[in-house]
Amino acid sequence: MKKIDLRSDTVTHPSPAMKKAMMNAELGDDVFQDDPTVNNLEKTAAALFGKESALLVPSGTMANLVSVLAHCERGEEVILGNKCHTFIYEAGGIAAFGGVHPHTLINQPDGTIDLDDIRHAIRPDDVHFPHTKLIALENTHNKCNGTPVSVEYIKLVSDIAQENDLKLHIDGARIFNASVALGKSVQQLNKYADSVSFCMSKGLSAPVGSVIIGDSMFIQKARRIRKALGGGMRQAGVLAAAGLVALGEMIPQIKLDHENARILADGISQIDGLDIDPRNVKTNIVYFGLASNKMTTSDLVQKMEDRGIRFLALGPNQFRMVTHYGIERKDISTTLDVMAHLLKN
Ligand SMILES: *Cc1c(COP(=O)(O)O)cnc(C)c1O
């Protein structure tokens, strides 16, 4: 029986075209900036996002770390949401390795931060305070139902940043999901940001890597920081080759992922014992709760896993399922049937 793995879109494997491109990639030493395939990926990504320059890094976590360190010196402050990936899931790297002070503000359910909260968080020039240097947003917002954040909102945050001489970074790990959901190009979505990162290894389904995009000065600084962090890779063209194919072929898949997530959410709303508002599901991430006292969240996860279906329990009453390349419509039906069956008995 096929295993259905809904834990994350990071479990995706490369497509046949990606594997072929990896096999045949023209390679060089990327630390010497000699790898033609990496150079091509960086040029392609910069053009796609409408910015000057780009940099391949090993992971989304390093993309955010490098970006924050390129924008902020030690003791300076970044304003970011309390549910964002950088604050929760990146092992405190910005503080540990950059000495950057995280100033967290409440993330609204749609992944935004209240504009007045941002205005009030910016520090006046006073010896007591750290210098505020950066605002970081996340799009789509993973922990806030995978919600896409609008161009209009990003513009308003950028206005505040500019008025206060701050930079704006966007963690766009799933920016292509936001682009598909909002019908906006990634260029439109990142026009007002100073830097943006995206993951090749999530919905885009390439095996490894993230890309940072920004102006040439920023990327030059980021390249040095990447080296210092041990992220300078040599024949990285094998990874870039898959990324280039992904940028060309995976957007229709992301549309399918969103349809599958919607069908999954609608199905969950029909199952007694589960709790969801399917209107919250706008991209490929589906959060739902347990509304049954017949079992615990970990019981349900375990029983599903015994039947070949994997997903995550995040907290005492929250589950997450993520749709992606390799998950088909019939896998959604199977998942719903098995869950309904388990909750009935
Ligand atoms: C996955 C993710 C990252 C980076 O993750 P890596 O596993 O390090 O590639 C960053 N931000 C968000 C919002 C993510 O979902």
The ligand as an SDF file (V2000), in Angstrom:
LIG
                    3D

 15 15  0  0  0  0  0  0  0  0999 V2000
   10.4630   25.4950    6.1580 C   0  0  0  0  0  0  0  0  0  0  0  0
   10.5430   26.9150    6.4480 C   0  0  0  0  0  0  0  0  0  0  0  0
   11.7670   27.5860    6.5240 C   0  0  0  0  0  0  0  0  0  0  0  0
   13.1090   26.9430    6.3510 C   0  0  0  0  0  0  0  0  0  0  0  0
   13.2210   25.6330    6.5760 O   0  0  0  0  0  0  0  0  0  0  0  0
   14.4410   24.6870    6.2270 P   0  0  0  0  0  0  0  0  0  0  0  0
   13.9270   23.4080    6.7080 O   0  0  0  0  0  0  0  0  0  0  0  0
   15.6160   25.2050    6.9550 O   0  0  0  0  0  0  0  0  0  0  0  0
   14.6520   24.7340    4.7520 O   0  0  0  0  0  0  0  0  0  0  0  0
   11.7380   28.9400    6.7510 C   0  0  0  0  0  0  0  0  0  0  0  0
   10.5990   29.5940    6.8860 N   0  0  0  0  0  0  0  0  0  0  0  0
    9.3960   28.9960    6.7910 C   0  0  0  0  0  0  0  0  0  0  0  0
    8.1580   29.8030    6.9050 C   0  0  0  0  0  0  0  0  0  0  0  0
    9.3290   27.6300    6.5940 C   0  0  0  0  0  0  0  0  0  0  0  0
    8.1250   27.0320    6.5360 O   0  0  0  0  0  0  0  0  0  0  0  0
  1  2  1  0
  2  3  1  0
  2 14  2  0
  3  4  1  0
  3 10  2  0
  4  5  1  0
  5  6  1  0
  6  7  2  0
  6  8  1  0
  6  9  1  0
 10 11  1  0
 11 12  2  0
 12 13  1  0
 12 14  1  0
 14 15  1  0
M  END
$$$$
